[in-house]
Amino acid sequence: MRSAVRTAGAVVGLLATSLVGSVAVAQETRIQIPPPKMDTRLYRLPIDSEAMMWTNDAGTAPTGHWRAKVGFHHMTNPLVFNFADQYSVDVVTAVSELNVVGGVNVAFLRFGVDVPFLLKVDGEQIESVSGIGDMAFDVKASITDRETTDVPVGVAALVRLTVPTSTVDASVGTEGVGVELEGIVDKRVGPVLLAGNLGHRILPKATVGTLEWGSYGYGRLGAGWFIVEDAGVSVDLAGHLVYGIPFSEPAGHPAEGILGGFGRLNEFLVLRGGVGTGLSGGVGAPDIRFIGSVGFEPEEVRDRDDDGIRDKLDACPLQPEDADGFADDDGCPDPTQKVMLRVRNHLGELVMGGAMALQTEDGVKEGGTELSLQMHAGTYQVTGYAERYAESTTTFTVVEGRETVVDVDLEPLFGEVRAVVQDAGGRYLSGVLEVDGEDAARVAGGVGRSDAMAGNRAVVVRVDGFQTATRSVEVMAGQRSTVEFVLEPAKAKITAEKIEILEKVFFDVGKATIKAESYALLDEVAAILVGHPDVTKVRVEGHTDARGSAAANRRLSTARAQSVSDYLVKKGVAAERLEAVGYGPDRPLDPSRTRAAYDLNRRVEFVIVERVAPR
């Protein structure tokens, strides 16, 4: 490494002037080489590179995030002059320095500073010296973030200003201000972070032999492999090309490679170290380079999607968690699937008036007979219920990517009553069917149907012109019970003005006691009144013939009317709907004094006094 390959290209020009005498004279008198005013410290400790020792990455950090590093750096023989392979002058043989760098982020910008402390600079023709090197200030601007889903490549730009603050006259500093412009790209590929830098550095010119050292372009390639989450190894390759120096001259294109490693010690400190060597004979490419640093680099508390979950723990750092009670700790919005829930009866039909209660991640959700939802994948329970049905609970699973239909089938607590209604001649009749006094259903063409709760039920059939009939039937849940009715012609019927009776009400002679043979007739009258709640007041009238005392007949007719009213009350007619009045012989239907007239005038009538429109 101390051969001509490791020399400055100025050797040719210097050799021409030094050989005016002879080589022997040159060997006896070593040429004094004043150190040129240039900076052979091409390496800069990066401020915020995540995994590489030299290559910058495009990573960003939230506003207010800051970091600082203290790095030790040692290199050997960055600047050696050879003379015709006869002897060499080690202009700079070793440099040991301590770098203090730091940066802070504000929005998409990172502002940084680099302060080099030259602990020791050695050269063949200089005494060991120390001091401060050229300070640098830079700004890095993030253009795209590699961690976004839309643009998976990070892009950034960097501007660095170098200030000539060096206090050491030993080719480790420049005479003027330097400006550096750098483009940065990076990309994460699995556990490997790849980065590339391409830059241009503007420097004051310095003479190196017969060559002028000055502004140059450079490129870097780096890769950091995260073997575990916070530790890994890295490799950096860097090359420089000084403008104006022929590419055939090695001095003008120094190149170097560095192998390194890194590891986080705790949530604040990161330890790094590496070793490198020159890959060409360029100025600034050392025989060997050692690097070590300790960085105060707090873990970034970043939450780019503002969902309250740090990016480091967020599986979807750019998509906010939907906080719906389902897997709310992974940071990802949870996909949902369409779910249709239905409450059905034993016949597979929707239950009118049915309802359901669904147990979800955030509590119970209630709905009617049908409920359409967007639900997360998982297993759930839904309970269906409806009047006259047994409550039922169903467990179902929602699978991601598949629509789900859930039927909650209810078992009835009722059965069906089927009434077949005929007259004595076998003619099918039409009317009304009631079960336990409720749920009136129509009887058409001799057949009526009605649902009824399981158990022993009273089935009533009413047909105009026929006697109301009642049967008892045992109803079984989910089954049909059939009961047959043969109706007798009615003994009473309702009109707009009265309840007409087709038979007479018979009493014991001279008394108000109702004979048993009239019970069936009065039962029909009671049934008519019960079935017509719109009739709110009925006057029960008692009438006699004209024989005997008029006053006595009036008392008897009043007593008989009251007896009929009392009987109707016992059969379920409200007392306030009835009034009993006796007219005696005062309102005859036939005023003649014949047996037929007497028989016609002895009667009980039911006159409708008040009636409201039916609901």
C-alpha positions in Angstrom: 0.0 0.0 0.0 3.0 2.3 0.2 3.7 1.8 -3.5 3.2 4.1 -6.4 -0.4 3.1 -6.5 -0.8 4.8 -3.1 0.8 8.2 -4.3 -0.5 11.5 -5.5 -0.5 12.0 -9.3 1.8 14.9 -8.7 4.7 12.5 -8.6 5.4 12.9 -12.3 5.8 16.7 -12.2 7.8 16.7 -9.0 10.0 14.0 -10.4 10.9 16.0 -13.5 12.1 19.0 -11.4 13.8 16.9 -8.8 15.9 15.0 -11.4 17.8 18.1 -12.7 20.8 16.8 -10.9 20.8 13.1 -10.4 18.9 10.5 -8.6 21.8 9.9 -6.2 21.8 13.6 -5.2 18.0 13.3 -4.7 18.5 10.3 -2.4 21.1 12.2 -0.3 18.9 15.3 0.0 15.2 14.5 0.7 12.9 17.1 -0.8 10.8 19.1 1.8 7.2 18.8 0.9 5.1 21.6 2.5 1.6 20.2 3.3 -0.8 21.5 0.7 -3.8 23.5 2.1 -6.4 20.8 1.4 -8.5 18.4 3.4 -7.6 14.8 3.1 -10.4 13.8 5.5 -12.9 12.8 2.9 -14.9 10.8 5.5 -17.7 12.5 7.5 -19.5 10.8 10.4 -23.2 10.8 9.2 -25.6 12.6 11.5 -28.7 10.5 11.0 -27.8 7.4 8.9 -29.8 4.6 10.4 -27.6 1.6 9.4 -24.6 2.7 7.4 -21.2 4.0 8.5 -20.8 6.7 5.7 -23.8 6.6 3.3 -26.6 8.9 4.1 -30.2 7.6 4.0 -33.4 9.6 3.3 -35.0 8.7 6.6 -37.2 11.3 8.3 -38.2 12.0 11.9 -41.0 14.0 13.5 -40.6 17.6 14.4 -38.6 18.1 17.6 -36.8 14.8 17.3 -33.0 15.3 17.8 -29.9 13.2 18.1 -26.2 13.6 18.7 -23.1 11.4 18.2 -19.6 11.3 19.5 -17.3 9.4 17.1 -13.7 8.4 17.1 -12.0 8.1 13.8 -8.4 7.1 12.9 -6.8 6.8 9.4 -3.3 6.1 8.2 -1.4 7.5 5.2 -4.0 9.5 3.4 -1.4 11.6 1.6 2.0 10.2 0.5 4.4 11.5 -2.2 6.6 9.0 -4.1 9.6 10.0 -6.0 10.5 7.7 -8.9 10.1 4.8 -6.6 13.4 5.9 -5.0 11.9 7.3 -1.8 8.7 8.7 -0.5 7.5 11.5 1.7 4.7 10.8 4.1 3.1 14.2 4.1 0.2 12.9 6.4 0.9 9.6 8.0 -2.0 9.4 10.5 -5.0 11.4 11.7 -6.9 10.7 14.9 -10.0 12.8 15.5 -13.1 13.1 17.6 -16.3 14.1 15.9 -19.2 15.6 17.6 -22.3 15.8 15.4 -25.9 16.5 16.0 -29.2 17.3 14.4 -32.8 18.3 15.0 -35.9 17.8 12.8 -38.4 20.6 12.0 -41.2 19.4 9.7 -39.5 17.8 6.6 -36.1 19.4 7.4 -33.2 18.2 9.5 -30.7 20.8 10.6 -27.2 19.5 11.5 -23.8 20.5 12.8 -20.4 18.7 12.7 -17.5 19.8 14.9 -14.2 17.8 14.4 -11.6 17.8 17.1 -8.2 16.8 15.7 -6.6 14.8 18.5 -3.4 14.1 16.6 -2.1 14.7 13.1 1.3 13.1 12.2 3.5 13.5 9.1 7.1 12.8 8.2 8.0 16.5 7.9 5.7 17.9 10.6 5.5 17.7 14.3 2.4 16.0 15.8 -0.2 18.6 16.0 -3.8 18.9 17.3 -6.6 21.3 17.1 -10.0 21.9 15.5 -10.8 20.9 12.0 -13.2 22.6 9.5 -16.7 22.8 11.0 -19.7 21.9 8.9 -23.4 22.8 8.9 -26.0 21.1 6.8 -29.7 20.9 6.0 -31.4 17.7 4.8 -34.8 18.0 3.2 -37.1 14.9 2.9 -38.9 14.7 -0.4 -40.6 11.3 -0.1 -40.7 8.8 2.7 -39.8 5.2 1.9 -42.2 3.9 4.5 -45.2 5.3 2.6 -47.2 2.8 0.6 -47.6 5.0 -2.5 -43.9 5.8 -2.9 -41.8 3.0 -1.4 -38.5 4.8 -2.3 -37.1 7.5 0.0 -35.8 10.6 -1.6 -34.0 13.5 0.1 -31.6 16.4 -0.7 -28.7 17.7 1.4 -26.8 21.0 1.4 -23.7 21.2 3.5 -21.6 24.3 4.2 -17.9 23.8 5.4 -16.3 26.6 7.3 -12.5 27.0 7.3 -12.1 26.8 11.1 -9.1 24.4 11.1 -6.3 25.4 13.4 -3.9 22.7 12.1 -1.6 23.3 9.1 -1.3 19.7 8.0 -3.5 19.0 5.0 -6.6 18.5 7.2 -8.4 21.8 6.3 -9.1 24.2 3.5 -8.5 27.9 3.1 -12.1 28.8 2.1 -15.7 28.0 2.4 -16.9 24.7 0.9 -20.3 23.9 -0.4 -21.7 20.5 -0.9 -24.9 19.4 -2.7 -26.1 15.8 -2.4 -29.0 13.7 -3.6 -30.1 10.8 -1.5 -32.3 7.7 -2.3 -33.0 4.7 -0.2 -35.3 1.6 -0.2 -36.1 -1.1 2.3 -35.9 -4.6 1.0 -37.0 -7.0 3.8 -34.4 -6.6 6.6 -31.9 -4.7 4.3 -31.9 -1.0 3.9 -30.2 0.1 0.7 -29.1 3.7 0.1 -27.2 5.7 -2.6 -25.7 9.2 -2.5 -24.6 11.3 -5.5 -23.1 14.7 -4.8 -20.9 17.6 -5.8 -18.5 19.4 -3.5 -17.2 22.9 -4.3 -13.8 23.6 -2.6 -11.0 26.1 -2.9 -8.2 24.8 -5.1 -5.0 23.5 -3.7 -1.8 22.5 -5.5 -0.6 19.0 -5.1 2.6 18.6 -7.0 1.8 19.7 -10.5 -1.9 18.9 -10.1 -4.6 21.1 -8.7 -6.9 19.5 -6.2 -10.3 21.2 -5.8 -14.0 20.6 -6.4 -15.1 17.0 -7.0 -18.1 14.8 -7.6 -18.7 11.7 -5.5 -21.0 8.7 -5.1 -21.7 6.3 -2.3 -23.5 3.0 -2.1 -24.5 1.5 1.2 -26.4 -1.4 2.6 -27.4 -2.2 6.2 -28.7 -5.6 7.1 -30.8 -5.7 10.3 -30.0 -9.1 11.6 -32.3 -8.4 14.5 -34.6 -5.5 15.0 -32.1 -3.1 16.4 -28.7 -4.5 15.4 -26.9 -5.5 12.2 -24.0 -5.1 9.9 -23.3 -2.7 7.0 -21.1 -2.1 4.0 -20.2 1.2 2.3 -18.5 1.9 -1.0 -17.4 5.5 -1.8 -15.7 7.0 -4.9 -14.6 10.5 -5.7 -13.6 12.2 -9.0 -11.7 15.4 -8.8 -12.6 17.7 -11.7 -9.7 18.6 -14.0 -7.5 15.6 -13.1 -7.3 13.0 -15.8 -9.0 9.7 -15.0 -5.7 7.9 -15.7 -4.2 9.6 -12.7 -5.0 7.7 -9.5 -4.6 10.7 -7.3 -7.8 12.2 -8.6 -10.2 9.4 -7.9 -9.9 8.0 -4.4 -12.2 5.1 -3.6 -12.8 3.3 -0.3 -14.8 0.5 1.3 -16.0 0.2 4.9 -17.4 -2.7 6.8 -19.3 -1.9 9.9 -21.8 -3.0 12.5 -24.4 -1.3 14.7 -26.6 -2.1 17.7 -29.0 -0.3 20.0 -27.9 -0.5 23.6 -31.2 0.9 25.0 -34.0 3.3 24.0 -31.4 6.2 23.8 -28.0 4.9 22.9 -26.6 3.3 19.7 -23.1 1.9 19.3 -21.4 1.7 15.9 -18.1 0.6 14.7 -16.3 -0.2 11.4 -13.0 -0.6 9.5 -12.2 0.6 6.0 -9.4 0.7 3.5 -8.6 2.6 0.3 -9.5 0.9 -3.0 -7.4 3.2 -5.2 -4.3 5.3 -5.0 -6.3 8.6 -4.6 -5.6 11.4 -2.2 -7.5 10.8 1.0 -8.0 7.1 0.5 -6.1 5.7 3.5 -4.3 2.4 4.1 -6.6 1.7 7.0 -9.5 3.5 8.7 -11.0 2.8 12.1 -14.4 4.2 13.1 -16.3 4.0 16.3 -19.2 6.1 17.7 -21.7 6.3 20.4 -24.9 8.0 19.5 -27.6 9.6 21.7 -30.4 8.6 19.3 -33.8 8.4 21.2 -36.2 6.0 19.5 -38.6 8.0 17.4 -42.0 8.5 18.8 -43.8 8.7 15.5 -47.4 8.3 14.7 -47.9 9.5 11.2 -51.6 8.3 10.9 -52.5 10.0 14.3 -54.2 6.9 15.6 -52.4 6.9 18.9 -50.2 3.8 18.1 -46.5 4.5 17.6 -45.3 3.7 14.1 -42.9 1.1 15.5 -45.8 -0.8 16.9 -48.2 0.1 14.1 -48.7 -2.6 11.5 -50.3 0.1 9.2 -48.4 3.3 10.0 -50.1 5.3 7.3 -53.7 4.0 7.8 -55.3 4.9 11.1 -56.8 2.3 13.3 -60.6 2.4 13.1 -61.1 2.0 16.9 -64.2 -0.1 16.7 -63.5 -2.5 19.6 -62.1 -5.2 17.2 -58.3 -5.7 17.1 -57.7 -2.1 18.0 -54.1 -2.6 19.1 -52.6 -3.5 15.7 -52.9 -0.1 14.2 -54.7 -1.2 11.0 -58.3 -0.5 9.9 -60.1 -3.8 10.0 -61.8 -5.1 6.9 -65.5 -5.8 7.2 -67.8 -8.2 5.4 -71.5 -7.8 4.6 -73.7 -9.9 7.0 -77.5 -10.3 6.6 -79.4 -11.5 9.7 -83.0 -12.7 9.5 -85.5 -13.9 12.1 -87.6 -16.7 10.6 -90.4 -19.0 11.8 -90.7 -22.8 11.6 -92.0 -22.4 8.0 -88.9 -20.5 6.9 -90.8 -17.2 6.7 -89.8 -13.9 8.2 -91.5 -13.4 11.5 -93.5 -10.2 11.4 -92.7 -8.2 14.5 -89.7 -10.3 15.3 -86.5 -8.8 16.8 -82.9 -9.7 17.4 -80.0 -8.8 19.7 -76.5 -9.2 18.3 -73.4 -9.4 20.6 -70.7 -7.3 18.9 -67.2 -6.1 19.9 -68.6 -2.8 21.3 -71.8 -4.2 22.9 -75.2 -5.4 22.0 -76.8 -4.2 18.7 -80.5 -4.6 18.4 -82.6 -4.9 15.2 -85.9 -6.0 13.8 -86.8 -9.0 11.7 -84.0 -8.2 9.2 -80.6 -6.5 9.9 -77.8 -5.8 7.4 -74.4 -5.0 8.8 -70.7 -4.7 7.9 -68.9 -6.9 10.4 -65.3 -8.0 11.1 -64.2 -11.5 10.7 -64.8 -13.6 13.8 -67.4 -15.6 15.7 -70.6 -14.0 17.0 -73.9 -14.8 18.8 -77.3 -13.5 17.8 -80.5 -14.0 19.8 -83.9 -13.9 18.0 -87.2 -13.4 19.7 -90.8 -12.7 18.9 -94.2 -12.8 20.6 -95.5 -16.3 20.9 -92.2 -17.8 19.8 -89.5 -19.4 21.9 -86.3 -17.3 22.1 -83.4 -18.8 20.1 -79.7 -18.1 20.1 -77.5 -18.8 17.0 -73.6 -18.8 16.8 -72.1 -17.9 13.4 -68.7 -17.1 11.9 -67.9 -14.2 9.6 -65.2 -15.1 7.1 -63.1 -12.4 5.5 -63.9 -12.0 1.8 -67.2 -13.8 2.0 -70.7 -12.5 2.5 -72.7 -14.2 5.3 -76.4 -14.9 5.7 -77.6 -15.9 9.1 -81.1 -17.3 9.8 -82.3 -17.3 13.4 -85.1 -19.9 13.3 -87.7 -19.6 16.1 -89.9 -22.4 17.3 -93.5 -21.3 17.8 -95.2 -21.4 21.2 -98.6 -21.6 19.3 -100.4 -23.9 16.9 -103.1 -23.4 14.3 -106.8 -23.8 15.0 -108.8 -24.8 11.9 -112.5 -24.5 12.2 -114.9 -26.2 9.7 -118.3 -24.5 9.9 -121.6 -25.9 8.4 -125.3 -25.8 9.0 -127.5 -28.8 9.7 -128.0 -29.3 6.0 -124.2 -29.5 5.3 -124.0 -26.0 3.7 -120.7 -24.3 4.4 -121.1 -21.0 6.2 -119.0 -17.7 6.5 -118.5 -15.7 9.6 -116.0 -15.0 12.4 -113.7 -17.3 14.4 -112.3 -16.3 17.8 -109.9 -18.1 20.1 -110.2 -17.3 23.8 -112.1 -14.1 22.8 -109.1 -12.7 20.9 -107.6 -12.8 17.4 -110.8 -12.7 15.4 -110.3 -14.4 12.1 -112.5 -14.7 9.1 -114.5 -17.8 8.2 -114.9 -18.1 4.5 -116.4 -20.9 2.5 -116.8 -22.9 5.7 -113.2 -22.7 6.8 -111.5 -20.4 9.3 -107.9 -20.4 10.6 -106.3 -18.7 13.6 -103.1 -19.0 15.5 -103.4 -19.9 19.2 -101.0 -20.4 22.1 -100.5 -24.0 23.1 -102.9 -25.3 25.6 -106.7 -25.8 26.0 -108.4 -23.0 24.2 -112.1 -21.9 23.7 -112.9 -21.6 20.1 -116.0 -19.5 19.2 -117.7 -19.2 15.8 -120.2 -16.5 15.0 -122.3 -16.6 11.8 -125.2 -14.2 11.1 -128.5 -15.9 11.4 -127.1 -18.8 13.4 -126.5 -19.5 17.0 -123.0 -18.7 18.3 -121.2 -21.9 19.0 -118.3 -22.6 21.3 -115.9 -25.6 21.4 -112.9 -26.5 23.5 -109.8 -27.7 21.7 -106.3 -28.7 22.8 -103.7 -26.7 20.8 -100.2 -28.1 20.2 -97.3 -25.9 19.4 -96.4 -26.0 15.7 -99.3 -28.2 14.9 -102.8 -27.8 13.4 -105.9 -28.6 15.4 -109.2 -29.0 13.5 -112.6 -28.5 15.1 -116.0 -28.9 13.3 -119.1 -26.8 13.9 -122.7 -27.6 12.9 -124.6 -24.4 13.6 -128.3 -24.2 14.5 -130.4 -21.3 13.2 -130.3 -18.2 15.5 -133.0 -17.3 17.9 -131.9 -13.7 18.0 -130.3 -11.2 15.7 -129.1 -7.6 15.8 -130.5 -4.8 13.7 -129.9 -1.1 13.6 -132.6 -0.4 16.3 -132.8 -3.5 18.4 -131.9 -7.1 19.1 -134.7 -9.1 17.6 -135.5 -12.4 19.3 -137.3 -15.1 17.3 -138.7 -16.8 20.3 -140.5 -15.5 23.4 -138.9 -15.2 26.9 -141.0 -17.4 29.2 -141.6 -16.7 32.9 -143.5 -18.6 35.6 -147.1 -17.5 35.7 -147.5 -14.2 37.5 -143.8 -14.2 38.5 -140.5 -12.7 37.2 -138.7 -16.1 37.3 -137.2 -17.0 33.9 -138.1 -20.5 32.7 -135.1 -22.7 31.7 -136.4 -23.2 28.2 -135.5 -19.5 27.6 -131.9 -19.7 28.7 -130.6 -20.6 25.3 -132.4 -17.6 23.8 -131.0 -15.2 26.4 -127.5 -16.8 25.9 -127.7 -15.8 22.3 -128.7 -12.2 23.2 -125.7 -12.0 25.6 -123.4 -13.4 22.9 -124.6 -10.7 20.5 -124.0 -8.0 23.0 -120.5 -9.3 23.9 -119.7 -9.5 20.2 -120.9 -5.9 19.6 -119.1 -3.6 22.0 -120.2 -0.7 19.8 -123.6 -1.1 21.4 -123.1 0.8 24.6 -126.7 1.0 26.0 -129.6 -1.4 25.6 -133.0 -0.9 27.2 -134.6 -4.2 28.3 -138.4 -3.6 28.1 -141.0 -5.7 29.8 -144.6 -5.8 28.5 -147.9 -7.5 29.6 -151.4 -7.9 28.2 -154.3 -5.8 29.4 -155.9 -8.3 31.7 -155.8 -7.5 35.4 -154.7 -4.4 37.2 -152.6 -2.0 35.1 -150.5 -1.1 38.1 -149.8 -4.7 39.0 -148.9 -5.4 35.4 -146.5 -2.5 35.3 -144.8 -3.8 38.5 -144.6 -7.3 37.0 -143.2 -6.2 33.7 -140.5 -4.1 35.5 -139.5 -7.1 37.6 -139.4 -9.4 34.6 -137.2 -6.8 32.6 -134.8 -6.6 35.6 -134.6 -10.5 35.8 -133.6 -10.6 32.1 -131.0 -7.8 32.7 -129.5 -9.6 35.6 -129.2 -12.8 33.6 -127.4 -11.0 30.8 -124.9 -9.5 33.3 -124.2 -13.0 34.6 -123.4 -14.0 31.0 -120.7 -11.3 30.7 -122.6 -8.2 29.6 -121.5 -5.1 31.6 -124.3 -3.8 33.8 -123.8 -0.2 32.8 -124.7 -1.2 29.2 -128.3 -2.3 30.3 -131.3 -0.5 31.7 -134.5 -2.4 32.7 -137.9 -0.7 32.1 -141.5 -2.2 32.6 -144.3 -0.7 30.6 -147.1 -3.1 31.6 -150.0 -3.0 29.2 -149.3 0.6 28.1 -147.6 -0.3 24.7 -149.6 -3.2 23.1 -148.7 -4.4 19.7 -152.4 -5.4 19.2 -155.0 -3.4 21.2 -157.8 -5.9 20.5 -159.0 -8.2 23.3 -158.5 -11.6 21.8 -156.4 -14.5 23.0 -154.0 -14.0 20.0 -153.6 -10.3 21.0 -152.9 -11.1 24.6 -150.3 -13.6 23.6 -148.6 -11.1 21.2 -148.5 -8.3 23.8 -146.8 -10.4 26.5 -143.2 -9.9 25.5 -139.6 -8.8 26.3 -137.8 -6.4 23.9 -134.2 -5.3 23.6 -134.0 -1.7 22.2 -130.7 -0.2 21.3 -130.4 3.2 22.9 -126.8 4.2 22.2 -124.3 2.9 19.6 -120.9 4.1 18.6 -119.1 3.5 15.3 -117.1 0.3 15.6 -113.3 0.7 15.7 
